[in-house]
Amino acid sequence: MKSKFMTVCLFGMTMFLFACTDNSVPKTQEPEHSPVVNEEEPVRIGFSMDTLLEERWLKDRELFKEAVENLGAEVEIVAANGDDALQISQAETLIQSGIDLLVIVPHNAAATAAIVHKAHLAGIQVIAYDRLVKNAEVDMYISFDNEQVGKMQAEAMTALVPKGNYVFIGGAITDNNAHLLKKGVFKVLQPFIESGDIHVVYDQWTKDWTPANAQANMEQAIRNSNGQIDAVIAANDATAGGAIQALQNHGLISQIPVAGQDADLAGVQRIVVGTQTMTVYKPIQILSNKVAEIAVSMAKGEIVKADQQINNGKKEVPSVLLPPIAVDLANLESTVIKDGFHAAEDIYGTVTK
């Protein structure tokens, strides 16, 4: 009996010790179902563009997309192609989709104030890209010094033509940049006008910046002045192209210096063949990189400081203004070609005198 009792006790102790043994997975082995760690979702930037019907804005789209994605963020891009109502509707869709920040290139500087208001109601900050939104609580404005662009155009033309009849083919009246550019042009021209050396025989805005409307303006300028024109300042290379087409129609091509801006491929090709005198190069890769950098930082809640402020009729908007570069035949190689903005073969390969 004693032997049986000892056997039972020994069996019971063995079972007790077995029950107390740690049966967990060894530390060197992962559990079969390890917990999933959710990585932080990438920042989402909305980019509402006025148009993709001009070469310049196609470049902006691709460069901005690349810059944002290189920073580990995502971007959704829409373009309204000059339709104010569509741009507002597209921006509303971006806002409702849950973006973290909105970047906007406004078609109409005033109408897009509604977009800023709607974004702020949703707790989303807004950056104005290259063009300022008027009368709105815009959080940041990043562009080139557009008044300086106009000054560069007028300085180049007055150096060539210090006396004579001038035509000014403006941009779209709805675009604040067009007003800034014109301000810069006439700051330079005013002393010449006051002295009587320069007469502005035609001055008109170009609806929607289109070459066709610019050509119509230039046709009217030629008729009004009986062709007595000594210099043309156009608000960009697209409007310069329209003006040059009108000059060609009247046998005046290459006889009258023409200034533009944006360094579009067609514009620099015209500089090479001598039908356009100069353009103003705005390195948009620098612009797109700067906007992307600031947009992602702001979307993450970081504080971004700007070195300037621009009044938009509602507030002093924190602003970053980048320097433009005047370009003519003499420095074409060292600017747009050196920077890779246009390839030499694209500029020279298809042009003929």
C-alpha positions as CSV (number, residue, x, y, z in Angstrom):
1,M,0.0,0.0,0.0
2,K,2.8,2.3,0.9
3,S,4.4,1.6,-2.5
4,K,1.2,2.4,-4.3
5,F,0.8,5.6,-2.3
6,M,4.3,6.8,-3.2
7,T,3.6,6.0,-6.9
8,V,0.5,8.1,-6.9
9,C,2.2,11.0,-5.2
10,L,5.1,10.9,-7.7
11,F,2.6,10.8,-10.6
12,G,0.8,13.8,-9.1
13,M,3.9,15.9,-8.7
14,T,5.0,15.1,-12.3
15,M,1.6,16.3,-13.6
16,F,1.8,19.4,-11.5
17,L,5.3,20.3,-12.8
18,F,4.2,19.6,-16.4
19,A,1.3,22.0,-15.9
20,C,3.6,24.7,-14.7
21,T,6.0,24.3,-17.6
22,D,6.2,27.4,-20.0
23,N,4.7,26.1,-23.3
24,S,5.0,29.6,-25.0
25,V,6.9,29.9,-28.4
26,P,10.6,30.3,-27.8
27,K,12.0,33.8,-28.1
28,T,13.9,33.0,-31.2
29,Q,10.7,32.0,-33.1
30,E,8.0,34.4,-34.3
31,P,4.4,33.7,-33.3
32,E,2.3,32.2,-36.0
33,H,0.0,35.3,-36.1
34,S,2.2,38.3,-35.2
35,P,0.3,41.7,-34.8
36,V,0.3,44.0,-37.9
37,V,1.9,47.4,-37.4
38,N,0.1,50.1,-39.4
39,E,2.6,52.4,-41.1
40,E,1.7,56.1,-41.2
41,E,-0.3,56.9,-44.3
42,P,1.5,59.2,-46.9
43,V,0.5,62.8,-47.1
44,R,-1.9,63.5,-49.9
45,I,-1.7,66.8,-51.9
46,G,-4.4,68.0,-54.2
47,F,-3.2,70.1,-57.3
48,S,-5.9,72.1,-59.0
49,M,-4.6,73.6,-62.2
50,D,-6.1,76.2,-64.5
51,T,-5.0,74.6,-67.8
52,L,-2.9,72.0,-69.5
53,L,-3.4,73.5,-72.9
54,E,0.0,75.3,-72.8
55,E,3.4,73.7,-72.9
56,R,4.6,75.5,-69.8
57,W,1.8,74.0,-67.6
58,L,2.4,70.5,-68.8
59,K,6.0,70.9,-67.5
60,D,4.7,72.2,-64.2
61,R,2.4,69.2,-63.8
62,E,5.1,66.6,-64.4
63,L,7.7,68.4,-62.3
64,F,5.4,69.0,-59.4
65,K,4.2,65.4,-59.4
66,E,7.8,64.1,-59.4
67,A,8.8,66.4,-56.6
68,V,5.9,65.5,-54.4
69,E,6.4,61.8,-54.9
70,N,10.2,62.1,-54.2
71,L,9.2,63.5,-50.8
72,G,7.2,60.3,-50.1
73,A,3.8,62.0,-50.6
74,E,1.0,61.4,-53.0
75,V,-0.6,64.0,-55.4
76,E,-3.9,64.1,-57.3
77,I,-3.9,66.5,-60.2
78,V,-6.9,68.0,-62.0
79,A,-7.1,70.7,-64.7
80,A,-10.1,72.9,-65.7
81,N,-8.7,74.3,-68.9
82,G,-9.9,77.8,-68.3
83,D,-13.4,76.9,-66.9
84,D,-13.9,78.7,-63.6
85,A,-17.0,76.7,-62.6
86,L,-15.2,73.4,-63.4
87,Q,-12.1,74.4,-61.4
88,I,-14.3,75.2,-58.4
89,S,-16.1,71.8,-58.8
90,Q,-12.9,69.9,-59.2
91,A,-11.4,71.5,-56.2
92,E,-14.5,70.6,-54.1
93,T,-14.0,67.0,-55.2
94,L,-10.4,67.1,-54.0
95,I,-11.4,68.6,-50.7
96,Q,-14.1,66.0,-50.2
97,S,-11.7,63.2,-51.0
98,G,-9.7,63.9,-47.8
99,I,-6.5,65.5,-49.1
100,D,-4.2,67.0,-46.5
101,L,-3.4,70.2,-48.4
102,L,-4.6,72.0,-51.6
103,V,-2.3,73.6,-54.2
104,I,-4.0,75.8,-56.7
105,V,-3.1,77.5,-60.0
106,P,-6.1,79.8,-60.3
107,H,-7.7,80.7,-63.7
108,N,-9.6,83.5,-62.2
109,A,-7.8,85.2,-59.3
110,A,-11.1,86.4,-57.8
111,A,-13.5,83.5,-58.4
112,T,-11.1,80.9,-56.8
113,A,-11.5,82.7,-53.5
114,A,-14.5,80.4,-53.0
115,I,-12.1,77.4,-53.2
116,V,-9.9,78.7,-50.4
117,H,-13.0,79.3,-48.2
118,K,-14.3,75.7,-48.8
119,A,-10.9,74.2,-48.1
120,H,-10.6,76.1,-44.8
121,L,-14.0,74.9,-43.7
122,A,-12.7,71.4,-44.2
123,G,-9.5,72.3,-42.2
124,I,-7.3,72.2,-45.3
125,Q,-4.6,74.8,-46.0
126,V,-4.2,76.3,-49.5
127,I,-1.0,77.3,-51.4
128,A,-1.3,79.5,-54.5
129,Y,1.0,78.2,-57.1
130,D,2.6,80.9,-59.3
131,R,-0.6,82.9,-59.5
132,L,-2.1,84.7,-56.5
133,V,-5.7,84.1,-55.4
134,K,-7.3,87.5,-54.6
135,N,-9.5,88.4,-51.6
136,A,-9.0,85.1,-49.8
137,E,-7.2,83.8,-46.7
138,V,-4.6,82.0,-48.7
139,D,-2.0,80.3,-46.5
140,M,1.0,80.7,-48.8
141,Y,1.9,82.1,-52.2
142,I,4.9,80.8,-54.2
143,S,5.8,82.2,-57.5
144,F,8.4,84.2,-59.4
145,D,8.7,87.9,-59.1
146,N,6.2,88.7,-61.8
147,E,6.6,92.5,-61.6
148,Q,10.3,91.9,-62.2
149,V,9.5,89.8,-65.3
150,G,7.7,92.9,-66.8
151,K,10.6,95.1,-65.9
152,M,13.0,92.7,-67.6
153,Q,10.9,92.8,-70.8
154,A,10.7,96.6,-70.9
155,E,14.4,97.1,-70.1
156,A,15.4,94.8,-72.9
157,M,13.1,96.6,-75.4
158,T,14.0,100.1,-74.4
159,A,17.6,99.3,-74.7
160,L,16.9,98.3,-78.3
161,V,14.2,100.9,-79.1
162,P,14.5,103.9,-76.8
163,K,12.2,105.9,-79.0
164,G,9.1,104.9,-81.0
165,N,5.6,103.4,-81.0
166,Y,5.1,100.6,-78.6
167,V,2.3,97.9,-78.5
168,F,1.5,96.1,-75.3
169,I,-0.3,92.8,-75.6
170,G,-1.3,91.9,-72.1
171,G,-2.3,88.6,-70.5
172,A,-5.8,87.6,-69.2
173,I,-7.4,90.4,-67.1
174,T,-8.6,87.7,-64.7
175,D,-5.0,86.6,-63.9
176,N,-3.2,88.6,-61.2
177,N,0.1,87.8,-62.7
178,A,-0.9,89.6,-65.9
179,H,-1.5,92.7,-63.8
180,L,1.8,92.4,-62.0
181,L,3.7,91.9,-65.2
182,K,2.0,95.0,-66.8
183,K,2.9,97.0,-63.6
184,G,6.5,96.1,-64.1
185,V,6.5,96.9,-67.8
186,F,5.0,100.4,-67.3
187,K,7.3,101.2,-64.4
188,V,10.1,101.1,-66.9
189,L,8.3,102.7,-69.8
190,Q,6.8,105.6,-67.8
191,P,9.8,107.9,-67.9
192,F,10.1,107.3,-71.6
193,I,6.4,108.0,-72.0
194,E,6.6,111.2,-70.0
195,S,9.6,112.5,-72.0
196,G,7.7,111.8,-75.2
197,D,10.2,109.3,-76.5
198,I,7.8,106.4,-76.4
199,H,4.2,106.3,-77.4
200,V,2.1,103.3,-76.4
201,V,-0.2,103.1,-79.5
202,Y,-2.1,100.0,-78.3
203,D,-2.6,98.4,-74.9
204,Q,-5.1,95.5,-74.5
205,W,-5.6,92.4,-72.4
206,T,-5.7,89.0,-74.1
207,K,-8.7,86.8,-73.1
208,D,-7.5,83.5,-71.6
209,W,-3.9,84.1,-72.8
210,T,-4.7,82.5,-76.1
211,P,-2.5,83.0,-79.2
212,A,-5.6,83.5,-81.3
213,N,-6.9,86.4,-79.2
214,A,-3.4,87.9,-79.1
215,Q,-3.2,87.7,-82.9
216,A,-6.6,89.5,-83.1
217,N,-5.3,92.2,-80.7
218,M,-2.1,92.6,-82.8
219,E,-4.1,92.9,-86.0
220,Q,-6.1,95.7,-84.4
221,A,-2.9,97.4,-83.3
222,I,-1.6,97.3,-86.8
223,R,-4.8,98.8,-88.2
224,N,-5.0,101.5,-85.5
225,S,-1.4,102.6,-86.1
226,N,-1.3,102.1,-89.9
227,G,1.6,99.6,-89.3
228,Q,3.7,102.3,-87.6
229,I,5.0,100.1,-84.8
230,D,8.5,100.0,-83.4
231,A,8.3,97.4,-80.6
232,V,5.9,94.9,-79.1
233,I,5.8,93.6,-75.5
234,A,3.7,90.5,-75.1
235,A,2.7,89.0,-71.8
236,N,4.1,85.6,-72.5
237,D,5.5,83.5,-75.4
238,A,2.0,82.2,-76.4
239,T,0.7,85.7,-76.9
240,A,4.0,86.7,-78.5
241,G,3.4,83.9,-81.0
242,G,0.0,85.3,-81.8
243,A,1.4,88.8,-82.3
244,I,4.2,87.5,-84.5
245,Q,1.7,85.7,-86.7
246,A,-0.2,89.0,-87.2
247,L,3.1,90.7,-88.0
248,Q,3.9,88.0,-90.6
249,N,0.4,88.5,-92.2
250,H,1.3,92.1,-92.8
251,G,4.9,91.6,-94.0
252,L,6.4,93.0,-90.8
253,I,7.9,89.8,-89.3
254,S,11.5,90.2,-88.1
255,Q,11.3,94.0,-88.6
256,I,9.8,94.7,-85.2
257,P,11.4,93.5,-81.9
258,V,9.0,91.3,-79.8
259,A,9.4,90.4,-76.1
260,G,7.7,87.4,-74.4
261,Q,8.1,85.3,-71.3
262,D,8.1,81.7,-70.1
263,A,10.9,80.4,-72.4
264,D,8.5,78.1,-74.2
265,L,10.1,75.9,-76.9
266,A,8.3,77.8,-79.7
267,G,9.5,81.1,-78.1
268,V,13.1,80.2,-78.0
269,Q,13.0,78.7,-81.5
270,R,11.7,82.1,-82.6
271,I,14.6,83.8,-80.9
272,V,17.0,81.6,-82.8
273,V,15.4,82.5,-86.2
274,G,15.1,86.1,-85.3
275,T,11.3,86.6,-85.1
276,Q,11.2,87.1,-81.4
277,T,13.8,89.2,-79.5
278,M,13.8,87.9,-76.0
279,T,11.9,85.9,-73.4
280,V,12.0,85.6,-69.6
281,Y,13.0,82.3,-68.2
282,K,11.4,81.1,-65.0
283,P,13.1,77.9,-63.9
284,I,9.9,76.0,-63.1
285,Q,11.8,73.0,-61.7
286,I,12.9,75.3,-58.9
287,L,9.4,76.5,-58.4
288,S,7.8,73.1,-58.4
289,N,10.4,71.7,-56.0
290,K,9.9,74.6,-53.7
291,V,6.1,74.3,-53.7
292,A,6.3,70.6,-53.2
293,E,8.7,71.0,-50.3
294,I,6.6,73.6,-48.5
295,A,3.3,71.8,-49.3
296,V,4.4,68.5,-47.7
297,S,5.9,70.3,-44.7
298,M,2.6,72.3,-44.1
299,A,0.5,69.1,-44.7
300,K,2.5,67.5,-41.9
301,G,1.7,70.3,-39.5
302,E,5.2,71.9,-39.7
303,I,5.6,75.6,-39.4
304,V,6.9,77.2,-42.6
305,K,8.1,80.8,-42.7
306,A,8.2,83.0,-45.8
307,D,10.5,85.9,-46.3
308,Q,8.0,88.2,-48.0
309,Q,4.3,89.2,-47.8
310,I,2.0,90.1,-50.7
311,N,-1.3,91.8,-50.2
312,N,-4.1,90.0,-52.0
313,G,-6.9,92.5,-51.0
314,K,-7.8,90.4,-48.0
315,K,-4.6,89.8,-46.1
316,E,-0.8,90.0,-46.3
317,V,-0.1,86.5,-47.7
318,P,3.2,84.9,-46.7
319,S,5.1,84.6,-50.0
320,V,8.2,83.1,-51.6
321,L,9.2,84.9,-54.8
322,L,11.9,83.4,-57.0
323,P,14.1,85.4,-59.4
324,P,13.4,85.2,-63.2
325,I,16.1,85.4,-65.9
326,A,16.0,87.5,-69.1
327,V,17.0,85.3,-72.1
328,D,18.0,86.3,-75.6
329,L,20.2,84.7,-78.3
330,A,23.4,85.6,-76.3
331,N,22.6,83.6,-73.2
332,L,20.3,80.9,-74.5
333,E,23.0,78.2,-74.2
334,S,23.9,79.2,-70.6
335,T,20.3,79.3,-69.3
336,V,17.5,77.1,-70.7
337,I,19.8,74.6,-72.5
338,K,22.3,74.3,-69.6
339,D,19.5,73.8,-67.1
340,G,18.0,71.1,-69.3
341,F,14.8,73.1,-69.7
342,H,15.0,72.5,-73.4
343,A,17.4,70.2,-75.3
344,A,19.6,71.9,-77.9
345,E,18.4,69.5,-80.5
346,D,14.8,70.4,-79.8
347,I,15.6,74.1,-80.2
348,Y,17.9,74.0,-83.2
349,G,16.9,70.7,-84.8
350,T,13.6,71.8,-86.4
351,V,14.2,75.5,-87.0
352,T,15.1,77.0,-90.3
353,K,15.7,80.5,-91.2
